[in-house]
Amino acid sequence: MQRAAAGLAAACADLLGRVYGSRVVLLVGSGDNGGDALYAGARLARRGAGVTAVLLSPERAHAGGLGALQRAGVSSRGSVAPRS
């Protein structure tokens, strides 16, 4: 998972061109892919990006990834309810 997160963070950094001062929004689902996004967001936050995480299933968010993101100083937002 750490290797996938490092690759994702590197790909995002390439797209951004400059990480420090950039804004990144994570749309985080449950499971390991959501964990990859959370760990990648933590890496980007430690490099100076302003990261916001939107948890689509907060009760099922990857605990390790969420902890890494919080340790990097990023707070997450609650779930987004689908529109009917």
Secondary structure in CASP SS format (residue, H / E / C, confidence):
PFRMAT SS
TARGET T0000
AUTHOR 0000-0000-0000
METHOD secondary structure of the structure
MODEL  1
M C 1.00
Q H 1.00
R H 1.00
A H 1.00
A H 1.00
A H 1.00
G H 1.00
L H 1.00
A H 1.00
A H 1.00
A H 1.00
C H 1.00
A H 1.00
D H 1.00
L H 1.00
L H 1.00
G C 1.00
R C 1.00
V C 1.00
Y C 1.00
G C 1.00
S C 1.00
R E 1.00
V E 1.00
V E 1.00
L E 1.00
L E 1.00
V E 1.00
G C 1.00
S C 1.00
G C 1.00
D H 1.00
N H 1.00
G H 1.00
G H 1.00
D H 1.00
A H 1.00
L H 1.00
Y H 1.00
A H 1.00
G H 1.00
A H 1.00
R H 1.00
L H 1.00
A H 1.00
R H 1.00
R C 1.00
G C 1.00
A C 1.00
G E 1.00
V E 1.00
T E 1.00
A E 1.00
V E 1.00
L E 1.00
L C 1.00
S C 1.00
P H 1.00
E H 1.00
R H 1.00
A C 1.00
H C 1.00
A H 1.00
G H 1.00
G H 1.00
L H 1.00
G H 1.00
A H 1.00
L H 1.00
Q H 1.00
R H 1.00
A C 1.00
G C 1.00
V C 1.00
S C 1.00
S E 1.00
R E 1.00
G C 1.00
S C 1.00
V C 1.00
A C 1.00
P C 1.00
R C 1.00
S C 1.00
END
